Amino acid sequence: PERPAYASWNGAPDVHSWQLLADGPTGALRPVSSTRATRFESALPAASASPRLAVQALDADGAPLGRSRTVALAS
């Protein structure tokens, strides 16, 4: 079953959307889903089977504002 990933950045009014990044075929992180930022915490679909994920905050123009550290999922 698909488990969502959650993103929040307290006090960052410029965050327009969130992008979930996951390992690609080359090992580099690539976008796999995105969602508009809502309230304090936003849920992103995490359908990727990748063992490593990160979340990136984007502004209204789609420019990156910041990125989380990459986390390894427990198997």
mmJSON file of the N, C-alpha and C atoms, coordinates in Angstrom:
{"data_MODEL":{"atom_site":{
"group_PDB":["ATOM","ATOM","ATOM","ATOM","ATOM","ATOM","ATOM","ATOM","ATOM","ATOM","ATOM","ATOM","ATOM","ATOM","ATOM","ATOM","ATOM","ATOM","ATOM","ATOM","ATOM","ATOM","ATOM","ATOM","ATOM","ATOM","ATOM","ATOM","ATOM","ATOM","ATOM","ATOM","ATOM","ATOM","ATOM","ATOM","ATOM","ATOM","ATOM","ATOM","ATOM","ATOM","ATOM","ATOM","ATOM","ATOM","ATOM","ATOM","ATOM","ATOM","ATOM","ATOM","ATOM","ATOM","ATOM","ATOM","ATOM","ATOM","ATOM","ATOM","ATOM","ATOM","ATOM","ATOM","ATOM","ATOM","ATOM","ATOM","ATOM","ATOM","ATOM","ATOM","ATOM","ATOM","ATOM","ATOM","ATOM","ATOM","ATOM","ATOM","ATOM","ATOM","ATOM","ATOM","ATOM","ATOM","ATOM","ATOM","ATOM","ATOM","ATOM","ATOM","ATOM","ATOM","ATOM","ATOM","ATOM","ATOM","ATOM","ATOM","ATOM","ATOM","ATOM","ATOM","ATOM","ATOM","ATOM","ATOM","ATOM","ATOM","ATOM","ATOM","ATOM","ATOM","ATOM","ATOM","ATOM","ATOM","ATOM","ATOM","ATOM","ATOM","ATOM","ATOM","ATOM","ATOM","ATOM","ATOM","ATOM","ATOM","ATOM","ATOM","ATOM","ATOM","ATOM","ATOM","ATOM","ATOM","ATOM","ATOM","ATOM","ATOM","ATOM","ATOM","ATOM","ATOM","ATOM","ATOM","ATOM","ATOM","ATOM","ATOM","ATOM","ATOM","ATOM","ATOM","ATOM","ATOM","ATOM","ATOM","ATOM","ATOM","ATOM","ATOM","ATOM","ATOM","ATOM","ATOM","ATOM","ATOM","ATOM","ATOM","ATOM","ATOM","ATOM","ATOM","ATOM","ATOM","ATOM","ATOM","ATOM","ATOM","ATOM","ATOM","ATOM","ATOM","ATOM","ATOM","ATOM","ATOM","ATOM","ATOM","ATOM","ATOM","ATOM","ATOM","ATOM","ATOM","ATOM","ATOM","ATOM","ATOM","ATOM","ATOM","ATOM","ATOM","ATOM","ATOM","ATOM","ATOM","ATOM","ATOM","ATOM","ATOM","ATOM","ATOM","ATOM","ATOM","ATOM","ATOM","ATOM","ATOM","ATOM","ATOM","ATOM"],
"id":[1,2,3,4,5,6,7,8,9,10,11,12,13,14,15,16,17,18,19,20,21,22,23,24,25,26,27,28,29,30,31,32,33,34,35,36,37,38,39,40,41,42,43,44,45,46,47,48,49,50,51,52,53,54,55,56,57,58,59,60,61,62,63,64,65,66,67,68,69,70,71,72,73,74,75,76,77,78,79,80,81,82,83,84,85,86,87,88,89,90,91,92,93,94,95,96,97,98,99,100,101,102,103,104,105,106,107,108,109,110,111,112,113,114,115,116,117,118,119,120,121,122,123,124,125,126,127,128,129,130,131,132,133,134,135,136,137,138,139,140,141,142,143,144,145,146,147,148,149,150,151,152,153,154,155,156,157,158,159,160,161,162,163,164,165,166,167,168,169,170,171,172,173,174,175,176,177,178,179,180,181,182,183,184,185,186,187,188,189,190,191,192,193,194,195,196,197,198,199,200,201,202,203,204,205,206,207,208,209,210,211,212,213,214,215,216,217,218,219,220,221,222,223,224,225],
"type_symbol":["N","C","C","N","C","C","N","C","C","N","C","C","N","C","C","N","C","C","N","C","C","N","C","C","N","C","C","N","C","C","N","C","C","N","C","C","N","C","C","N","C","C","N","C","C","N","C","C","N","C","C","N","C","C","N","C","C","N","C","C","N","C","C","N","C","C","N","C","C","N","C","C","N","C","C","N","C","C","N","C","C","N","C","C","N","C","C","N","C","C","N","C","C","N","C","C","N","C","C","N","C","C","N","C","C","N","C","C","N","C","C","N","C","C","N","C","C","N","C","C","N","C","C","N","C","C","N","C","C","N","C","C","N","C","C","N","C","C","N","C","C","N","C","C","N","C","C","N","C","C","N","C","C","N","C","C","N","C","C","N","C","C","N","C","C","N","C","C","N","C","C","N","C","C","N","C","C","N","C","C","N","C","C","N","C","C","N","C","C","N","C","C","N","C","C","N","C","C","N","C","C","N","C","C","N","C","C","N","C","C","N","C","C","N","C","C","N","C","C","N","C","C","N","C","C"],
"label_atom_id":["N","CA","C","N","CA","C","N","CA","C","N","CA","C","N","CA","C","N","CA","C","N","CA","C","N","CA","C","N","CA","C","N","CA","C","N","CA","C","N","CA","C","N","CA","C","N","CA","C","N","CA","C","N","CA","C","N","CA","C","N","CA","C","N","CA","C","N","CA","C","N","CA","C","N","CA","C","N","CA","C","N","CA","C","N","CA","C","N","CA","C","N","CA","C","N","CA","C","N","CA","C","N","CA","C","N","CA","C","N","CA","C","N","CA","C","N","CA","C","N","CA","C","N","CA","C","N","CA","C","N","CA","C","N","CA","C","N","CA","C","N","CA","C","N","CA","C","N","CA","C","N","CA","C","N","CA","C","N","CA","C","N","CA","C","N","CA","C","N","CA","C","N","CA","C","N","CA","C","N","CA","C","N","CA","C","N","CA","C","N","CA","C","N","CA","C","N","CA","C","N","CA","C","N","CA","C","N","CA","C","N","CA","C","N","CA","C","N","CA","C","N","CA","C","N","CA","C","N","CA","C","N","CA","C","N","CA","C","N","CA","C","N","CA","C","N","CA","C","N","CA","C","N","CA","C","N","CA","C","N","CA","C"],
"label_alt_id":[null,null,null,null,null,null,null,null,null,null,null,null,null,null,null,null,null,null,null,null,null,null,null,null,null,null,null,null,null,null,null,null,null,null,null,null,null,null,null,null,null,null,null,null,null,null,null,null,null,null,null,null,null,null,null,null,null,null,null,null,null,null,null,null,null,null,null,null,null,null,null,null,null,null,null,null,null,null,null,null,null,null,null,null,null,null,null,null,null,null,null,null,null,null,null,null,null,null,null,null,null,null,null,null,null,null,null,null,null,null,null,null,null,null,null,null,null,null,null,null,null,null,null,null,null,null,null,null,null,null,null,null,null,null,null,null,null,null,null,null,null,null,null,null,null,null,null,null,null,null,null,null,null,null,null,null,null,null,null,null,null,null,null,null,null,null,null,null,null,null,null,null,null,null,null,null,null,null,null,null,null,null,null,null,null,null,null,null,null,null,null,null,null,null,null,null,null,null,null,null,null,null,null,null,null,null,null,null,null,null,null,null,null,null,null,null,null,null,null,null,null,null,null,null,null],
"label_comp_id":["PRO","PRO","PRO","GLU","GLU","GLU","ARG","ARG","ARG","PRO","PRO","PRO","ALA","ALA","ALA","TYR","TYR","TYR","ALA","ALA","ALA","SER","SER","SER","TRP","TRP","TRP","ASN","ASN","ASN","GLY","GLY","GLY","ALA","ALA","ALA","PRO","PRO","PRO","ASP","ASP","ASP","VAL","VAL","VAL","HIS","HIS","HIS","SER","SER","SER","TRP","TRP","TRP","GLN","GLN","GLN","LEU","LEU","LEU","LEU","LEU","LEU","ALA","ALA","ALA","ASP","ASP","ASP","GLY","GLY","GLY","PRO","PRO","PRO","THR","THR","THR","GLY","GLY","GLY","ALA","ALA","ALA","LEU","LEU","LEU","ARG","ARG","ARG","PRO","PRO","PRO","VAL","VAL","VAL","SER","SER","SER","SER","SER","SER","THR","THR","THR","ARG","ARG","ARG","ALA","ALA","ALA","THR","THR","THR","ARG","ARG","ARG","PHE","PHE","PHE","GLU","GLU","GLU","SER","SER","SER","ALA","ALA","ALA","LEU","LEU","LEU","PRO","PRO","PRO","ALA","ALA","ALA","ALA","ALA","ALA","SER","SER","SER","ALA","ALA","ALA","SER","SER","SER","PRO","PRO","PRO","ARG","ARG","ARG","LEU","LEU","LEU","ALA","ALA","ALA","VAL","VAL","VAL","GLN","GLN","GLN","ALA","ALA","ALA","LEU","LEU","LEU","ASP","ASP","ASP","ALA","ALA","ALA","ASP","ASP","ASP","GLY","GLY","GLY","ALA","ALA","ALA","PRO","PRO","PRO","LEU","LEU","LEU","GLY","GLY","GLY","ARG","ARG","ARG","SER","SER","SER","ARG","ARG","ARG","THR","THR","THR","VAL","VAL","VAL","ALA","ALA","ALA","LEU","LEU","LEU","ALA","ALA","ALA","SER","SER","SER"],
"label_asym_id":["A","A","A","A","A","A","A","A","A","A","A","A","A","A","A","A","A","A","A","A","A","A","A","A","A","A","A","A","A","A","A","A","A","A","A","A","A","A","A","A","A","A","A","A","A","A","A","A","A","A","A","A","A","A","A","A","A","A","A","A","A","A","A","A","A","A","A","A","A","A","A","A","A","A","A","A","A","A","A","A","A","A","A","A","A","A","A","A","A","A","A","A","A","A","A","A","A","A","A","A","A","A","A","A","A","A","A","A","A","A","A","A","A","A","A","A","A","A","A","A","A","A","A","A","A","A","A","A","A","A","A","A","A","A","A","A","A","A","A","A","A","A","A","A","A","A","A","A","A","A","A","A","A","A","A","A","A","A","A","A","A","A","A","A","A","A","A","A","A","A","A","A","A","A","A","A","A","A","A","A","A","A","A","A","A","A","A","A","A","A","A","A","A","A","A","A","A","A","A","A","A","A","A","A","A","A","A","A","A","A","A","A","A","A","A","A","A","A","A","A","A","A","A","A","A"],
"label_entity_id":["1","1","1","1","1","1","1","1","1","1","1","1","1","1","1","1","1","1","1","1","1","1","1","1","1","1","1","1","1","1","1","1","1","1","1","1","1","1","1","1","1","1","1","1","1","1","1","1","1","1","1","1","1","1","1","1","1","1","1","1","1","1","1","1","1","1","1","1","1","1","1","1","1","1","1","1","1","1","1","1","1","1","1","1","1","1","1","1","1","1","1","1","1","1","1","1","1","1","1","1","1","1","1","1","1","1","1","1","1","1","1","1","1","1","1","1","1","1","1","1","1","1","1","1","1","1","1","1","1","1","1","1","1","1","1","1","1","1","1","1","1","1","1","1","1","1","1","1","1","1","1","1","1","1","1","1","1","1","1","1","1","1","1","1","1","1","1","1","1","1","1","1","1","1","1","1","1","1","1","1","1","1","1","1","1","1","1","1","1","1","1","1","1","1","1","1","1","1","1","1","1","1","1","1","1","1","1","1","1","1","1","1","1","1","1","1","1","1","1","1","1","1","1","1","1"],
"label_seq_id":[1,1,1,2,2,2,3,3,3,4,4,4,5,5,5,6,6,6,7,7,7,8,8,8,9,9,9,10,10,10,11,11,11,12,12,12,13,13,13,14,14,14,15,15,15,16,16,16,17,17,17,18,18,18,19,19,19,20,20,20,21,21,21,22,22,22,23,23,23,24,24,24,25,25,25,26,26,26,27,27,27,28,28,28,29,29,29,30,30,30,31,31,31,32,32,32,33,33,33,34,34,34,35,35,35,36,36,36,37,37,37,38,38,38,39,39,39,40,40,40,41,41,41,42,42,42,43,43,43,44,44,44,45,45,45,46,46,46,47,47,47,48,48,48,49,49,49,50,50,50,51,51,51,52,52,52,53,53,53,54,54,54,55,55,55,56,56,56,57,57,57,58,58,58,59,59,59,60,60,60,61,61,61,62,62,62,63,63,63,64,64,64,65,65,65,66,66,66,67,67,67,68,68,68,69,69,69,70,70,70,71,71,71,72,72,72,73,73,73,74,74,74,75,75,75],
"pdbx_PDB_ins_code":[null,null,null,null,null,null,null,null,null,null,null,null,null,null,null,null,null,null,null,null,null,null,null,null,null,null,null,null,null,null,null,null,null,null,null,null,null,null,null,null,null,null,null,null,null,null,null,null,null,null,null,null,null,null,null,null,null,null,null,null,null,null,null,null,null,null,null,null,null,null,null,null,null,null,null,null,null,null,null,null,null,null,null,null,null,null,null,null,null,null,null,null,null,null,null,null,null,null,null,null,null,null,null,null,null,null,null,null,null,null,null,null,null,null,null,null,null,null,null,null,null,null,null,null,null,null,null,null,null,null,null,null,null,null,null,null,null,null,null,null,null,null,null,null,null,null,null,null,null,null,null,null,null,null,null,null,null,null,null,null,null,null,null,null,null,null,null,null,null,null,null,null,null,null,null,null,null,null,null,null,null,null,null,null,null,null,null,null,null,null,null,null,null,null,null,null,null,null,null,null,null,null,null,null,null,null,null,null,null,null,null,null,null,null,null,null,null,null,null,null,null,null,null,null,null],
"Cartn_x":[0.826,0.0,0.868,0.376,1.085,1.022,2.185,2.253,2.614,1.917,2.267,3.527,4.198,5.291,4.713,5.182,4.665,5.763,5.4,6.355,5.777,6.63,6.241,7.491,7.304,8.402,7.802,7.879,7.27,7.871,7.012,7.45,7.996,7.68,8.161,6.97,6.538,5.345,5.542,6.782,7.043,6.904,6.712,6.582,5.215,5.244,4.016,3.665,4.699,4.457,5.641,5.392,6.402,6.628,7.857,8.222,8.925,8.46,9.092,10.146,11.354,12.469,12.809,13.152,13.503,14.65,15.335,16.415,15.901,16.669,16.378,17.281,17.242,18.051,19.554,20.001,21.432,21.815,20.85,21.117,20.9,20.771,20.507,19.044,18.776,17.39,16.676,15.42,14.6,13.189,12.438,11.056,10.166,9.341,8.389,6.948,6.753,5.411,5.529,4.417,4.389,2.979,2.875,1.578,1.685,0.589,0.544,0.668,1.402,1.561,0.229,-0.189,-1.434,-1.208,-1.713,-1.637,-0.237,-0.154,1.148,1.852,1.107,1.709,0.997,1.771,1.211,1.61,0.692,0.956,1.287,2.307,2.701,2.561,1.996,1.937,3.363,3.618,4.958,4.9,4.563,4.4,5.74,6.83,8.136,8.576,9.241,9.799,11.234,11.674,13.036,13.327,14.534,14.891,15.335,15.529,15.963,15.031,14.611,13.706,14.185,13.763,13.967,12.779,12.572,11.495,12.1,11.605,12.093,10.957,11.203,10.222,10.417,9.31,9.355,8.556,8.999,8.232,7.161,6.43,5.317,5.776,7.047,7.579,8.216,8.196,8.786,10.271,10.818,12.24,12.43,13.475,13.729,14.054,13.456,13.731,14.635,14.543,15.334,14.972,15.817,15.607,15.935,15.177,15.448,16.694,17.156,18.225,17.607,18.407,17.936,17.824,16.693,16.486,16.37,16.866,16.751,15.556,14.685,13.501,13.837,13.203,13.374,12.654,13.246,12.603,11.71],
"Cartn_y":[-1.198,0.0,1.259,2.267,3.541,4.279,4.749,5.553,6.972,7.972,9.345,9.802,10.774,11.486,12.836,13.387,14.659,15.705,16.939,18.04,19.246,19.955,21.223,22.058,23.363,24.289,25.45,25.376,26.37,27.75,28.721,30.098,30.404,29.608,29.849,30.166,31.427,31.783,31.708,31.636,31.612,30.229,29.184,27.834,27.708,27.475,27.326,25.854,25.024,23.6,22.789,21.49,20.54,19.514,19.052,18.049,16.905,15.696,14.514,14.011,13.795,13.31,11.89,11.031,9.64,9.215,8.137,7.581,7.235,7.614,7.212,6.064,5.656,4.532,4.752,6.003,6.3,6.559,6.53,6.819,8.277,9.15,10.564,10.74,11.674,11.946,12.654,12.271,12.877,13.074,14.045,14.259,13.073,12.64,11.554,11.975,13.052,13.576,14.99,15.703,17.058,17.376,18.391,18.841,20.302,20.984,22.381,22.404,23.373,23.525,23.958,23.277,23.612,23.652,24.668,24.812,24.538,23.857,23.601,22.395,21.349,20.101,19.638,19.235,18.763,17.313,16.522,15.116,14.977,14.182,13.903,12.416,12.018,10.606,10.055,8.931,8.335,6.945,6.883,5.599,4.979,5.702,5.196,4.033,3.074,1.951,2.254,3.476,3.875,3.779,3.371,3.315,4.661,5.673,6.994,8.072,8.995,10.078,11.393,12.494,13.843,14.678,15.811,16.725,18.082,18.711,20.021,21.03,22.21,23.297,24.151,24.509,25.33,26.61,27.707,28.95,28.941,30.034,30.109,29.953,30.238,30.078,28.709,27.858,26.527,26.485,27.587,27.624,27.0,26.211,25.599,26.636,26.452,27.304,26.593,25.294,24.499,23.043,22.185,20.742,20.078,19.046,18.273,17.423,16.848,15.859,14.614,13.81,12.549,11.532,10.827,9.821,8.441,7.438,6.06,5.43,4.826,4.183,2.819,2.491,1.161,0.141,-0.995,-2.016,-2.915],
"Cartn_z":[0.0,0.0,0.0,-0.682,-0.76,0.567,1.031,2.248,1.846,2.38,2.022,2.744,2.149,2.799,3.216,4.308,4.8,4.811,4.458,4.427,5.141,5.864,6.49,6.697,6.728,6.973,7.728,9.032,9.895,9.627,9.363,9.175,7.794,6.791,5.428,4.524,4.487,3.711,2.198,1.728,0.285,-0.333,0.487,-0.057,-0.74,-2.032,-2.822,-3.022,-3.19,-3.398,-2.888,-2.776,-2.319,-3.415,-3.534,-4.527,-3.796,-4.022,-3.442,-4.416,-3.915,-4.72,-4.29,-5.233,-4.933,-5.836,-5.434,-6.252,-7.639,-8.637,-10.008,-10.407,-11.659,-12.128,-11.937,-11.976,-11.826,-10.373,-9.479,-8.072,-7.712,-8.722,-8.47,-8.078,-7.181,-6.795,-7.925,-8.156,-9.215,-8.684,-9.221,-8.764,-9.1,-8.125,-8.355,-8.057,-7.294,-7.072,-6.523,-6.556,-6.002,-5.546,-4.7,-4.218,-3.817,-3.88,-3.431,-1.911,-1.394,0.052,0.66,1.712,2.393,3.892,4.497,5.955,6.47,7.614,8.228,7.614,7.3,6.819,5.552,4.548,3.286,3.06,2.525,2.218,0.737,0.446,-0.932,-1.195,-2.344,-2.678,-2.791,-2.16,-2.174,-2.783,-4.067,-4.753,-5.144,-4.955,-5.351,-4.468,-5.069,-4.312,-3.887,-4.106,-3.785,-2.294,-1.934,-0.517,0.04,-0.827,-0.367,-0.905,-0.007,-0.373,0.221,-0.411,0.105,-0.342,0.293,-0.07,-0.378,-1.44,-1.856,-1.841,-1.263,-1.247,-2.494,-3.155,-4.361,-4.159,-4.808,-4.75,-5.839,-5.98,-6.938,-8.388,-8.674,-10.028,-10.257,-9.225,-9.332,-9.014,-8.527,-8.163,-6.778,-6.581,-5.277,-4.205,-3.03,-1.873,-0.876,-0.83,0.104,-0.051,0.525,0.407,1.724,2.029,3.241,3.043,4.111,3.964,3.339,2.734,2.158,3.271,3.312,4.334,3.686,4.39,3.937,4.627,3.868,4.422,4.987,6.089,6.663,5.782,5.607,4.759,5.569],
"occupancy":[1.0,1.0,1.0,1.0,1.0,1.0,1.0,1.0,1.0,1.0,1.0,1.0,1.0,1.0,1.0,1.0,1.0,1.0,1.0,1.0,1.0,1.0,1.0,1.0,1.0,1.0,1.0,1.0,1.0,1.0,1.0,1.0,1.0,1.0,1.0,1.0,1.0,1.0,1.0,1.0,1.0,1.0,1.0,1.0,1.0,1.0,1.0,1.0,1.0,1.0,1.0,1.0,1.0,1.0,1.0,1.0,1.0,1.0,1.0,1.0,1.0,1.0,1.0,1.0,1.0,1.0,1.0,1.0,1.0,1.0,1.0,1.0,1.0,1.0,1.0,1.0,1.0,1.0,1.0,1.0,1.0,1.0,1.0,1.0,1.0,1.0,1.0,1.0,1.0,1.0,1.0,1.0,1.0,1.0,1.0,1.0,1.0,1.0,1.0,1.0,1.0,1.0,1.0,1.0,1.0,1.0,1.0,1.0,1.0,1.0,1.0,1.0,1.0,1.0,1.0,1.0,1.0,1.0,1.0,1.0,1.0,1.0,1.0,1.0,1.0,1.0,1.0,1.0,1.0,1.0,1.0,1.0,1.0,1.0,1.0,1.0,1.0,1.0,1.0,1.0,1.0,1.0,1.0,1.0,1.0,1.0,1.0,1.0,1.0,1.0,1.0,1.0,1.0,1.0,1.0,1.0,1.0,1.0,1.0,1.0,1.0,1.0,1.0,1.0,1.0,1.0,1.0,1.0,1.0,1.0,1.0,1.0,1.0,1.0,1.0,1.0,1.0,1.0,1.0,1.0,1.0,1.0,1.0,1.0,1.0,1.0,1.0,1.0,1.0,1.0,1.0,1.0,1.0,1.0,1.0,1.0,1.0,1.0,1.0,1.0,1.0,1.0,1.0,1.0,1.0,1.0,1.0,1.0,1.0,1.0,1.0,1.0,1.0,1.0,1.0,1.0,1.0,1.0,1.0,1.0,1.0,1.0,1.0,1.0,1.0],
"B_iso_or_equiv":[0.0,0.0,0.0,0.0,0.0,0.0,0.0,0.0,0.0,0.0,0.0,0.0,0.0,0.0,0.0,0.0,0.0,0.0,0.0,0.0,0.0,0.0,0.0,0.0,0.0,0.0,0.0,0.0,0.0,0.0,0.0,0.0,0.0,0.0,0.0,0.0,0.0,0.0,0.0,0.0,0.0,0.0,0.0,0.0,0.0,0.0,0.0,0.0,0.0,0.0,0.0,0.0,0.0,0.0,0.0,0.0,0.0,0.0,0.0,0.0,0.0,0.0,0.0,0.0,0.0,0.0,0.0,0.0,0.0,0.0,0.0,0.0,0.0,0.0,0.0,0.0,0.0,0.0,0.0,0.0,0.0,0.0,0.0,0.0,0.0,0.0,0.0,0.0,0.0,0.0,0.0,0.0,0.0,0.0,0.0,0.0,0.0,0.0,0.0,0.0,0.0,0.0,0.0,0.0,0.0,0.0,0.0,0.0,0.0,0.0,0.0,0.0,0.0,0.0,0.0,0.0,0.0,0.0,0.0,0.0,0.0,0.0,0.0,0.0,0.0,0.0,0.0,0.0,0.0,0.0,0.0,0.0,0.0,0.0,0.0,0.0,0.0,0.0,0.0,0.0,0.0,0.0,0.0,0.0,0.0,0.0,0.0,0.0,0.0,0.0,0.0,0.0,0.0,0.0,0.0,0.0,0.0,0.0,0.0,0.0,0.0,0.0,0.0,0.0,0.0,0.0,0.0,0.0,0.0,0.0,0.0,0.0,0.0,0.0,0.0,0.0,0.0,0.0,0.0,0.0,0.0,0.0,0.0,0.0,0.0,0.0,0.0,0.0,0.0,0.0,0.0,0.0,0.0,0.0,0.0,0.0,0.0,0.0,0.0,0.0,0.0,0.0,0.0,0.0,0.0,0.0,0.0,0.0,0.0,0.0,0.0,0.0,0.0,0.0,0.0,0.0,0.0,0.0,0.0,0.0,0.0,0.0,0.0,0.0,0.0],
"pdbx_formal_charge":[null,null,null,null,null,null,null,null,null,null,null,null,null,null,null,null,null,null,null,null,null,null,null,null,null,null,null,null,null,null,null,null,null,null,null,null,null,null,null,null,null,null,null,null,null,null,null,null,null,null,null,null,null,null,null,null,null,null,null,null,null,null,null,null,null,null,null,null,null,null,null,null,null,null,null,null,null,null,null,null,null,null,null,null,null,null,null,null,null,null,null,null,null,null,null,null,null,null,null,null,null,null,null,null,null,null,null,null,null,null,null,null,null,null,null,null,null,null,null,null,null,null,null,null,null,null,null,null,null,null,null,null,null,null,null,null,null,null,null,null,null,null,null,null,null,null,null,null,null,null,null,null,null,null,null,null,null,null,null,null,null,null,null,null,null,null,null,null,null,null,null,null,null,null,null,null,null,null,null,null,null,null,null,null,null,null,null,null,null,null,null,null,null,null,null,null,null,null,null,null,null,null,null,null,null,null,null,null,null,null,null,null,null,null,null,null,null,null,null,null,null,null,null,null,null],
"auth_seq_id":[1,1,1,2,2,2,3,3,3,4,4,4,5,5,5,6,6,6,7,7,7,8,8,8,9,9,9,10,10,10,11,11,11,12,12,12,13,13,13,14,14,14,15,15,15,16,16,16,17,17,17,18,18,18,19,19,19,20,20,20,21,21,21,22,22,22,23,23,23,24,24,24,25,25,25,26,26,26,27,27,27,28,28,28,29,29,29,30,30,30,31,31,31,32,32,32,33,33,33,34,34,34,35,35,35,36,36,36,37,37,37,38,38,38,39,39,39,40,40,40,41,41,41,42,42,42,43,43,43,44,44,44,45,45,45,46,46,46,47,47,47,48,48,48,49,49,49,50,50,50,51,51,51,52,52,52,53,53,53,54,54,54,55,55,55,56,56,56,57,57,57,58,58,58,59,59,59,60,60,60,61,61,61,62,62,62,63,63,63,64,64,64,65,65,65,66,66,66,67,67,67,68,68,68,69,69,69,70,70,70,71,71,71,72,72,72,73,73,73,74,74,74,75,75,75],
"auth_comp_id":["PRO","PRO","PRO","GLU","GLU","GLU","ARG","ARG","ARG","PRO","PRO","PRO","ALA","ALA","ALA","TYR","TYR","TYR","ALA","ALA","ALA","SER","SER","SER","TRP","TRP","TRP","ASN","ASN","ASN","GLY","GLY","GLY","ALA","ALA","ALA","PRO","PRO","PRO","ASP","ASP","ASP","VAL","VAL","VAL","HIS","HIS","HIS","SER","SER","SER","TRP","TRP","TRP","GLN","GLN","GLN","LEU","LEU","LEU","LEU","LEU","LEU","ALA","ALA","ALA","ASP","ASP","ASP","GLY","GLY","GLY","PRO","PRO","PRO","THR","THR","THR","GLY","GLY","GLY","ALA","ALA","ALA","LEU","LEU","LEU","ARG","ARG","ARG","PRO","PRO","PRO","VAL","VAL","VAL","SER","SER","SER","SER","SER","SER","THR","THR","THR","ARG","ARG","ARG","ALA","ALA","ALA","THR","THR","THR","ARG","ARG","ARG","PHE","PHE","PHE","GLU","GLU","GLU","SER","SER","SER","ALA","ALA","ALA","LEU","LEU","LEU","PRO","PRO","PRO","ALA","ALA","ALA","ALA","ALA","ALA","SER","SER","SER","ALA","ALA","ALA","SER","SER","SER","PRO","PRO","PRO","ARG","ARG","ARG","LEU","LEU","LEU","ALA","ALA","ALA","VAL","VAL","VAL","GLN","GLN","GLN","ALA","ALA","ALA","LEU","LEU","LEU","ASP","ASP","ASP","ALA","ALA","ALA","ASP","ASP","ASP","GLY","GLY","GLY","ALA","ALA","ALA","PRO","PRO","PRO","LEU","LEU","LEU","GLY","GLY","GLY","ARG","ARG","ARG","SER","SER","SER","ARG","ARG","ARG","THR","THR","THR","VAL","VAL","VAL","ALA","ALA","ALA","LEU","LEU","LEU","ALA","ALA","ALA","SER","SER","SER"],
"auth_asym_id":["A","A","A","A","A","A","A","A","A","A","A","A","A","A","A","A","A","A","A","A","A","A","A","A","A","A","A","A","A","A","A","A","A","A","A","A","A","A","A","A","A","A","A","A","A","A","A","A","A","A","A","A","A","A","A","A","A","A","A","A","A","A","A","A","A","A","A","A","A","A","A","A","A","A","A","A","A","A","A","A","A","A","A","A","A","A","A","A","A","A","A","A","A","A","A","A","A","A","A","A","A","A","A","A","A","A","A","A","A","A","A","A","A","A","A","A","A","A","A","A","A","A","A","A","A","A","A","A","A","A","A","A","A","A","A","A","A","A","A","A","A","A","A","A","A","A","A","A","A","A","A","A","A","A","A","A","A","A","A","A","A","A","A","A","A","A","A","A","A","A","A","A","A","A","A","A","A","A","A","A","A","A","A","A","A","A","A","A","A","A","A","A","A","A","A","A","A","A","A","A","A","A","A","A","A","A","A","A","A","A","A","A","A","A","A","A","A","A","A","A","A","A","A","A","A"],
"auth_atom_id":["N","CA","C","N","CA","C","N","CA","C","N","CA","C","N","CA","C","N","CA","C","N","CA","C","N","CA","C","N","CA","C","N","CA","C","N","CA","C","N","CA","C","N","CA","C","N","CA","C","N","CA","C","N","CA","C","N","CA","C","N","CA","C","N","CA","C","N","CA","C","N","CA","C","N","CA","C","N","CA","C","N","CA","C","N","CA","C","N","CA","C","N","CA","C","N","CA","C","N","CA","C","N","CA","C","N","CA","C","N","CA","C","N","CA","C","N","CA","C","N","CA","C","N","CA","C","N","CA","C","N","CA","C","N","CA","C","N","CA","C","N","CA","C","N","CA","C","N","CA","C","N","CA","C","N","CA","C","N","CA","C","N","CA","C","N","CA","C","N","CA","C","N","CA","C","N","CA","C","N","CA","C","N","CA","C","N","CA","C","N","CA","C","N","CA","C","N","CA","C","N","CA","C","N","CA","C","N","CA","C","N","CA","C","N","CA","C","N","CA","C","N","CA","C","N","CA","C","N","CA","C","N","CA","C","N","CA","C","N","CA","C","N","CA","C","N","CA","C","N","CA","C","N","CA","C","N","CA","C","N","CA","C"],
"pdbx_PDB_model_num":[1,1,1,1,1,1,1,1,1,1,1,1,1,1,1,1,1,1,1,1,1,1,1,1,1,1,1,1,1,1,1,1,1,1,1,1,1,1,1,1,1,1,1,1,1,1,1,1,1,1,1,1,1,1,1,1,1,1,1,1,1,1,1,1,1,1,1,1,1,1,1,1,1,1,1,1,1,1,1,1,1,1,1,1,1,1,1,1,1,1,1,1,1,1,1,1,1,1,1,1,1,1,1,1,1,1,1,1,1,1,1,1,1,1,1,1,1,1,1,1,1,1,1,1,1,1,1,1,1,1,1,1,1,1,1,1,1,1,1,1,1,1,1,1,1,1,1,1,1,1,1,1,1,1,1,1,1,1,1,1,1,1,1,1,1,1,1,1,1,1,1,1,1,1,1,1,1,1,1,1,1,1,1,1,1,1,1,1,1,1,1,1,1,1,1,1,1,1,1,1,1,1,1,1,1,1,1,1,1,1,1,1,1,1,1,1,1,1,1,1,1,1,1,1,1]
}}}
